[in-house]
Amino acid sequence: MLVGENIKILRKRMGKSQEDVASALGLNRSTYSGYENNIAQPNLENMVSISKFFGVTVEDMLSNAFSDYTETDWLALRQRETGHHQGQSLRVLASKVTEDNEELVEVIPEKATAGYTTGYADPSFFEDMPTLRLPFLSKHKKYRAFSIHGDSMPPVSQGSIVVAEYVQDWTSLSNGKCYVLVTRSEGIVFKKVHLAEDRPGLITLVSTNVQYAPYEIPYAELLEVWRFVSYISRDLPDVKPDESNLLECMHNLQLDVKRLLQRK
C-alpha cells in the first residue's frame, strides 16, 4: 500500500533510521517497521503523528505515490509547506476595534484559554473579552494579552499578563526568544523557542524553570504565534544577580543532552 512505501521514502530522504523515527514517535521499532513493510497499518492517531514528523499532510501520504515524485515535485511540496509557515495561505485573525477602527488589545483570561483554540478565528468569541491600551505599543501591529498559568517561565509568575505581537511568518521565529504559541493539542503555551537546522519541521520549546525539560512540537501543531513584548505582574521578580547565567547554562546543557540522545 501507499502508506508503507511513502513513509519509507520520507524516512530515507531525511537520512533517518527506523529506530530514529520510532523513538521520535514514541513507537517500538518493530511496530514502525511493520508500517513500512505493510504488515500493519497505522491507526489515525499514529498516522497524524507520522505526517507531522515528516512535514506532509495525511492526504498526501494516503493519495500520492512518492516513489513517482521527481525532484521538482519534492520542491513544490516543500514550497507549499513553506508558504503555509510564512502565512501565505489564509489565516483568520479575529479582532476587536474601536468606533474609530483602532485595534484593541484583547486580554485572554485564564478561564477563556481552554476555548481559545476553537474560538480564536470567531469574532463572537472576543465580544465579552476585556481589553487594554498601552501607549508604547505600535499602532501598525496587532497585539494580544494572555493570562499565564503555572510556574514554568519565571520571572513571569502565575496570573501574570503577557502582551505579545502577532507573527504572520512563522519562519521568522528567533532562537532564544519568548513566544506565546497557540497549539492544537496543548492549547496556549508561553516558552522560549529554539530551532535546529537538522530538524527543520520541529520547534524546541524551553522553559526558564529548569525543572521543566525542553520538548519538541511540529510546525503543523501551530495555530497562532505571538512574539513576547512585555508582561504585567503583581509580583516583583526574585532573581539573584548570577542566576540568569546559571539558568542559560542549564538550558544549553539540556538541549545538548537531548541532541546527543537523538543521534544514538
Secondary structure as UniProt FT lines:
FT   HELIX           2..14
FT   HELIX           18..25
FT   HELIX           29..36
FT   TURN            37..38
FT   HELIX           44..54
FT   HELIX           58..63
FT   HELIX           66..68
FT   HELIX           71..85
FT   TURN            86..87
FT   TURN            99..100
FT   STRAND          105..108
FT   HELIX           110..112
FT   HELIX           113..119
FT   TURN            120..121
FT   HELIX           123..126
FT   TURN            127..128
FT   STRAND          131..132
FT   TURN            135..136
FT   TURN            139..140
FT   STRAND          143..147
FT   TURN            154..155
FT   TURN            158..159
FT   STRAND          161..166
FT   HELIX           170..172
FT   TURN            175..176
FT   STRAND          178..183
FT   TURN            184..186
FT   STRAND          187..194
FT   TURN            197..198
FT   TURN            200..201
FT   STRAND          202..206
FT   TURN            210..211
FT   STRAND          215..218
FT   HELIX           219..221
FT   STRAND          222..232
FT   TURN            241..242
FT   HELIX           243..263
//
